[in-house]
Amino acid sequence: MLGFGTPEEAAPDGGHVHEVFTVGNRRTGDMVRWEQCDTCPHTQPTTTWTGPDGTRHLLADGVHLSVPAGTSVEEWWAAHGWDPDDIDHTTTYVPADFDQPRELDRVNRANKKAVDDYNRKVDQHNRREIDRVNRENKRAVDDYNRRVDRHNREADRHNQQVVADINRQLAAAPRTRTITYQPVERELVERVHGAIDFDDGRDYDVFLSYARIDGEATAKALAAALEERGVRVWFDAVAIQPGKSQSLQMDAGLRKARAGIAVLTAAYLAGRFWTQRELGALLNKPTLIPVLHGVTFDDVKEYSGILPDLAGFTTDQDDVDTIADKIAPAVAPPR
């Protein structure tokens, strides 16, 4: 039987003895630990019994040891690798006035305080570590964002420079426009071009006639567009010199121009003096090109049935630049 002495011998003042046994098996590496105390309620008592055949049994710490009859415990231990010399026997004296619930509560409180202190330290450490990692991550992200922003600014400057270079190249490149003539327009252009003597030494390619009331803006835009295309235009706003006879200067302009362009508007068709005079002179030339603005070919037909087959160009169909593109090949001298 495990234990030693009587309670009076172990604890003469009325206390009791709490025993703990530990034995190891060198062969298997197993370890058995059991406690023996009839007073402490939390211990798991060791169970011993003897079977009908005399075999002695010990059940402790979940390990069942059985010693056959006629064999001492020491012999059996030695035969099975359990060394009696490896038994660790600890005896604790528990005073009679020991208040186990209170002591247990104290130990629990002490353990809880130790656990709480440890958890606080771990929490503080974790917070410091998280803050450090967050600061490092923020610094890394900020550095990366600065590099990306610098790269984007450089890329934007480069792209702006490329776009500017392309725009300069496009502006410097000669403009190519696809010109589509109506059949009557093509016939008119070919007829005018064939009637012009480009070697007659005249100063102007065309004389531009218009009514100032409602045709000046269109006439000025058409004159500028033709000049850009290499056509020399007699335009009164530029050619008329103050202090000299306006009618004489217009007559000179009509003589110095190989062809004529009449910007026909409502005021022009109303039969004002200057426009009638200019149109009368231009009708004597096979090189008259009508440009209608705000009027129709039916309006022109009512005004005069002798205009060149009622053929011409109209701003209702084409813009001024397109009309200039169509007229320039007929009146500009070959380059």
Secondary structure, DSSP 8 states (H G I E B T S, - for coil): --S-S-HHHH-TTS-EEEEEEEEEBTTT--EEEEEE-SS-TTS---EEEE-TTS-EEEEETTEEEEE-TT--HHHHHHHTTB-GGG-EEEEEEE-TT--HHHHHHHHHHHHHHHHHHHHHHHHHHHHHHHHHHHHHHHHHHHHHHHHHHHHHHHHHHHHHHHHHHHHHHHHHS---------HHHHHHHHHHHHH--TTS--SEEEEEEE-HHHHHHHHHHHHHHHHHTT--EE-HHHH--TTS-HHHHHHHHHHHEEEEEEEE-HHHHTT-HHHHHHHHHHTTSTTEEEEESS--HHHHHHH-TTSGGG--EETTTS-HHHHHHHHHHHHS---
